[in-house]
Structure formats: C-alpha cells, structure tokens
C-alpha cells in the first residue's frame, strides 16, 4: 500500500515591516548588481562605511557584505560578548586567519589590509527603529528583496521560518513571487561570482599599491631613503 504524500504548503509572504530581519542579525550579502544600482543613483558613498570584504573562517570564501552596527547599550551587553568584541577589535583580521586556519602565519598580507571585520549580530544601519522603516527600501539589496526566500544547490528554501510575513493568508501575486525567486537565484549566482572575482581584485589592488610605492621610492634621494629606513626600523622595534 503506497503512502499518501502531503502536498507541499504554498509559499505566501507579505512583508509586515516588523523589523525582525533588520535587527539582531549578521551582515547582508551584497552583489555586484547592488553596487551598480547604488552607483547609478549616486548613493553609494552613503554605503561605503558599511560595505566590507569578509572572508569566512570555515569555508575561506571571500564575500562582499553590508555590515551591521552594534547599537546594544554597553550596560545591557553580556560580559562574554563584550570580551569577545574587544578581543576581535584588538586582534583584527589576523585572528580570523589563526582561528580559521585558512591563511598560514606570515602568509598573504592582503587580508590585513583589505579584509575587514564584521559585526556578528547587530542592527542594519539603514533601519530606523523608531519608525520601523527601511531608509533605502526602494534601493535595498537583492538579499532583502528576496527575503525570506533563499536559493541554494538548485532549490529554494525559507531563511527565517518564524518571519511574521509568512503567516499571511493573502495570496501572492505571480509577478511578486517570480521577482522574489529571480532575486534569490541572482543572489546565489552573484555570490559565487563575487567569491571568485574579489580575491583577484584584491591581488590587483595590492600589486598596484606595491608598484606605486616602488615608483615613489625610486624618486627619493639617498638621504630621504635613509630617513625612511630609520623610521621603519623604529616602527618594527615597537
């Protein structure tokens, strides 16, 4: 006797703008398309303080992310979290290399210069807690447009199962559902592309900086070169 399979529940979602996905969360992955859109609308300068190149410890994959901000009052922060944050600020990107083991000691120096720190849990800097509104709703990242729908290994999945927007009884329009699916797929595809392209861009930037330094040093007089060497030696002894 064959078992009767229960039909899959139909995906329904209506954003309630509750802010649950904008607070107490990790960084939001970005795509090249997001940067292009912000640049075309001349708002990308406002985003610069929060755009971070981050290398994941477990997978060593390099990602472009929109960082969160830690708006939790110090008096309410847990002692363990505070110590962890302080240690992270003191050790910087080098701690990721030691813990993750992706980069050997004394290895690739570009991580220390380009790869930034992230806030593991925080509030999106573009979310207004008082009005519960996204300040860039019309220009929000692809990830946010697809949320809570995700796409991985050829299948869609719900990223936040307790999202209040999933409790809606209203039918989704076919156009909106298609757009969310397209955005989820685009995010997955672009994330892979970014993971490949970013390390190459990092290497190009580092090479350009090294070449610029060599050109500048070649124009220095022997006296200035000696002064520079003295300064570098003093700095290395500290």
ABEGO torsion letter per residue (X at the ends): XBBBBBBBBBBBBBBAGAGAAABGBBBBBBBAAAAAAAAAAGAAAAAAAABBBBBBAAAGBBBBBBBBBBABBAAABBAAAAAAAAAAAAAEAAAAAAAAGABBBGBBAAAAAABBBBBABBBBAABBAAAGBBAAAAABBAAAAAOABBBBGGBBBBABAABAAAABABBBBAAAAAAAAAAAAAAAAAAAAAAAAAAAAAAAAAAAAAAAAAAAAAABBAAAAAAAAAAAAAAAAX
